[in-house]
Amino acid sequence: MMTVKVGNQTYLVVGTANGTIRFYDDQFKAQAWFEDLMLSKIKSISFSNKEARSQQRMVHSDPKGTFNKFKCPDFIVADEEAMIMQLESGIFEAIHKDDKKGRLLMHGIQSTIIAVAVHPHKPILAIAGSTGWVTFWDYEKRD
């Protein structure tokens, strides 16, 4: 669980045991959810400090028929099975399950990932494992 500030709105962000990521507003109402990602239990979430590249605003209607706008920076998640995925905020509005895919960055690590941090200016991840290892990885070069 963590918070992310987008403009003047702060969201509570929760990664669940079934691989879903949910965003709640200050009234604890769900504002966005990222599911069907083929992830297991979410262990780490790291947000970009830049606006979403697509600059899309996601829109969904609430029960009263008005429209709420949701926007968040792109983010990287790591799950219990050591899969690391980059998610663009625009997939929240996708209708079809096949359009709700993230970009797989890394998988197949032998131990559970316990933390992922993104360098603020370079395309580098710092990844820590449950057995005490730390590695750096360039996600543009994929090495």
C-alpha positions in Angstrom: 0.0 0.0 0.0 1.2 3.5 -0.9 0.0 6.9 -1.9 0.7 8.8 -5.2 -0.1 12.4 -5.8 -1.4 13.4 -9.2 -2.0 17.1 -9.6 -4.0 18.1 -6.5 -5.4 14.6 -6.0 -3.8 11.9 -3.8 -4.6 8.3 -4.3 -4.2 5.3 -2.0 -2.6 2.6 -4.2 -3.1 -1.1 -3.3 -1.4 -4.1 -4.9 -3.4 -7.2 -4.1 -2.7 -10.9 -3.6 -4.4 -11.7 -6.9 -2.2 -9.3 -9.0 -4.7 -6.4 -9.2 -3.7 -2.8 -8.6 -6.4 -0.5 -7.3 -6.5 3.3 -6.8 -8.7 4.8 -4.1 -9.6 8.5 -3.5 -9.7 10.2 -0.1 -13.2 8.9 0.4 -11.9 5.3 -0.2 -13.9 5.0 -3.4 -12.2 3.0 -6.1 -11.2 5.3 -8.9 -9.2 2.9 -11.1 -8.1 -0.7 -11.2 -5.6 -2.6 -13.2 -6.5 -6.3 -13.5 -6.1 -9.4 -15.8 -2.4 -8.7 -15.9 -1.3 -12.3 -15.3 0.6 -11.2 -12.2 0.6 -13.0 -8.8 0.8 -11.2 -5.4 2.0 -7.7 -5.9 5.2 -7.0 -3.9 6.4 -3.6 -5.2 5.0 -0.6 -7.1 7.2 2.3 -8.4 5.8 5.3 -10.2 7.4 7.5 -12.8 7.9 11.1 -11.7 6.7 12.3 -15.2 3.3 12.6 -16.7 2.0 9.6 -18.7 3.6 9.4 -22.1 0.3 9.0 -23.8 -1.2 12.1 -22.0 -4.5 10.3 -22.1 -7.2 10.9 -19.6 -9.1 7.9 -18.5 -12.8 8.5 -18.1 -15.4 6.3 -16.4 -19.0 7.1 -15.2 -20.0 6.9 -11.7 -23.5 5.7 -10.5 -24.9 9.2 -10.7 -24.1 9.4 -14.4 -21.4 12.1 -14.1 -17.9 11.6 -15.4 -14.8 11.3 -13.3 -11.3 11.8 -14.7 -8.5 9.6 -13.6 -4.9 10.1 -14.5 -1.7 8.6 -13.1 2.0 8.4 -14.1 3.2 5.1 -15.7 4.4 2.6 -13.1 6.4 -0.6 -12.6 5.2 -3.5 -10.6 6.9 -6.6 -9.3 5.1 -9.7 -8.2 5.8 -12.6 -5.9 7.0 -14.8 -8.8 9.7 -12.3 -9.7 7.9 -10.8 -12.7 8.5 -7.1 -13.4 6.0 -5.3 -15.6 5.7 -1.7 -16.8 2.2 -0.4 -17.0 1.0 2.6 -18.9 -1.8 4.4 -17.2 -3.9 4.4 -20.4 -4.7 0.6 -20.2 -7.2 1.4 -17.4 -9.7 2.5 -20.0 -9.2 -0.5 -22.3 -12.3 -2.5 -22.8 -10.9 -5.8 -24.1 -8.8 -8.0 -21.9 -6.1 -8.3 -24.6 -5.6 -4.5 -24.6 -4.9 -4.5 -20.8 -1.4 -5.8 -21.1 1.7 -4.3 -19.6 5.2 -4.5 -21.0 7.1 -7.4 -19.5 10.5 -6.1 -18.3 12.0 -9.1 -16.5 11.1 -12.6 -15.3 12.8 -15.8 -14.3 14.7 -14.6 -11.2 15.2 -17.4 -8.7 14.1 -15.6 -5.6 11.2 -13.3 -4.7 11.6 -9.6 -5.6 11.0 -7.5 -2.5 11.6 -4.0 -3.9 11.9 -2.1 -7.1 13.0 1.5 -7.4 13.3 3.6 -10.6 16.1 6.1 -11.2 14.5 9.6 -11.5 16.4 10.5 -14.7 17.8 7.4 -16.2 16.1 4.2 -17.5 17.6 2.2 -14.6 15.8 -0.1 -12.1 17.3 -1.1 -8.8 15.9 -4.5 -7.9 16.3 -6.2 -4.5 15.6 -9.9 -3.8 14.5 -11.8 -0.7 17.8 -13.7 -0.6 19.8 -10.4 -0.1 20.8 -9.5 -3.7 20.5 -6.2 -5.4 20.9 -5.6 -9.1 20.6 -2.7 -11.5 18.9 -3.1 -14.8 18.6 -0.8 -17.9 15.0 -1.3 -19.1 15.6 0.4 -22.4 18.6 -1.7 -23.4 17.1 -4.7 -21.6 20.4 -5.6 -19.9 
